[in-house]
């Protein structure tokens, strides 16, 4: 799902992978090896949205997460003037909006809501990020003593605001949920809130730890061995950031399964007391969390 090589998958290869998985579900892929089936699953999972069944925009796929963030990351590392900082934060948060939208739970989209959510997400998250940077630069000594804690809180807050506003239409309108046997049950706002919260915890709380903690350490070690100028140091830090994101992303999004199990007890009243096709009470529902 996060493998950048899937970005090079051709349409013919995708169709072939989908056909193989469809045949497997029907019991008609007896000659296919486990390796072939897993490869087909890898391709389809990286390209096809699990709820809508549509191809995801290539720039917003999780397999494009590192490449899509490479240029904004470089820009933010090299930015010096206030206008440059604001510009690259805008680009960075716009990329985040794209990723959050493409990897939403799959609920139907109202484009006017998407536009409003984009403006709120970018405006709030940019304000938090730029404000925190100014606070560290010009704030009282005790702020500086907090070290990496201040930028980490800023990154988490900006990312959470971005996810929250981008996926606000889901929380307002609900997301599709199904019974364990796959029977559609309707849409749930409570499920949407759980999906967004879990996404924030994995992508915004856990993922930034590695790229914020490891690159400064690695760059410091490198500088102690090889003297680096400003641009060489920025390039080294850029490489370390990209490598740490690439390594941390699969672990972060794996913390919570993409297909969530939600106890019916936390859902709306209309989902209480439902029974499955077997006549037994439905204890939990399934929902695509999004990434």
PyMOL commands that set and color helices and strands:
alter all, ss='L'
color gray80, all
select helices_A, chain A and resi 4-8+11-25+34-47+58-60+62-78+82-102+111-138+141-145+148-166+168-173+189-225+230-253+264-266+269-271
alter helices_A, ss='H'
color red, helices_A
select strands_A, chain A and resi 175-179+184-188+259-263+284-288
alter strands_A, ss='S'
color yellow, strands_A
deselect
rebuild
show_as cartoon
